[in-house]
Amino acid sequence: MSLDHWIPSHLTEISAAECYELLGLRSVGRVAFVVDGVPNVVPVNHAVDGDDIVFCTSPHSVLGRSMSRGPVAFQVDDFDEVSRSGWSVLVQGAAAYDDPEAAPSRERPRSWAEGVRGLVVRIRPHQVTGRRLIGV
């Protein structure tokens, strides 16, 4: 793929404040984690709680069993293929199991997938970055 038409000024960084606004605009993001040295990425329904990302999963899933070990990343993005524009926000941090009684269930993100998702996971960011591509 040729980069002849890429104009550096059309790719800009997004401020942390705007990154949090964008995170709140979408209800689905992807959480990345490592299991046995192999990277995994799965979509989850999420909510923004202050500076943290919160989602629910099953304690019996690979995701649920892996959230207390090692670093995680969380990404939300939006693209328009026609205008070749979009944005992407990346949260890097640590995940921990949250008290399921801390927030009423009506305030937790609701999973689109069927089944019981009683394990609440909270990602505490170490770094939040974003980039926006402005179409030409």
N, C-alpha and C positions, 0 to 999 in steps of 0.2 A: 504494500500500500504506500503510495506516494504521500509525502508530507509537504508537497509544494504549495498547497493552499492553506496550510496551517498558519495562523497569525497569532503570535504569542500573546498579544494584548487581549485576545478574545477568550483566553483561559485565565480566570481570576480566582483568587482565594476568597473564601467567604468568612466573615467574622464569626467568632464563637456565638455571639448573641443571635445572629441570623441562622447559624447552624441549628440552634435549639428551636427556633421558630419553624424551620423546615422539618425537623424531626417530628414536631407535633402535627404537621400537616398530613402525614401519612400514618396509616394504621398498621402497615406491614413493612417489616424490615428483615434483614438477614443477620443472623448471629453466626460468627465464625469461632470455632474452638478446635482443639487438638485432642485426638483420642489415639493412644498408642503410637504417637509420632506421625499420625496421618491427619491432615487438615480436613475439617468438615464445615459445611455451610448449610444452614437450614433457614427457611423463612418462618417468622413468628409474628403474631399480632402483638403490638407493644403499646405502651403509654409512656409519656414523659412525666416524671415526678421530680420537680425541682431540677437538679442537674443529672438525675439518674434515669436510666432506661429500665422499665419493668415489663416483664412478660410472664405468662403462666405456661407450664408444661406438665407432663406426667412425670412423677418421680421414677417411673419404671423405664422411661425412654433413655436412649443414649444421651440425648441432650440433658435431660434431668439429672442423670448420674454424673455428668461431666462438668457441671457448672461450678463445682467447688474447687476445681484444680486448674491452675495455670491462668494465663491471660486469655482474654476474649476480645473480639472485635464485633462491632455492630454497624451495619451500613443501611442507609436509606437513600434512595435516589429517584430522580424523575428525568425522563428524556423525551424529546420530540424529534422523531426521525426525519420529519419533513424539513424542519428548520435547522436540524443538526445542532440543537441546543439542549441544555439540561444542567442538572446539578447533582452533586453527590456529597453526602455527609458521612464521615467515618468517625466512630467513637471507639477508642481503645481504652481498655480498663480491666477491672477484675469483677468477676461475678460472685455473688453470694446468695444463699437461700434467704428469703425474707420471711418475716412473720406473716402467715396468711391472715391473721386477724388485724394486722396493722392498718389495712385499708378495707373498707367494706367491699364485698364482691361486686357490687354495682359499679365501683370505681376502677376495678381491675380490667385490663384489656380482655376482650372476649375472643377466644380462638374461633377461627372459621372451621377448623377441623372438629369432627365429632369426638366425643369421649371426655373423660374427666381430666381436667388440667388443674389439679389442686396445688401444685408446687409453684410458689411465686419466686421468681428469680429477679434480682436487682443487679444491674451493671452500674458500678461506680466508675465514672470516667477518670482516666489519667490524662487523656488528650482528646480533644474534639477538633477536627479539621474538616474543611469543606472546600469544594471547587465548583465553579460555575463556568460552563462553556456557552458563550454567546454566539448564536448562529450568525452566519454571514449572509 
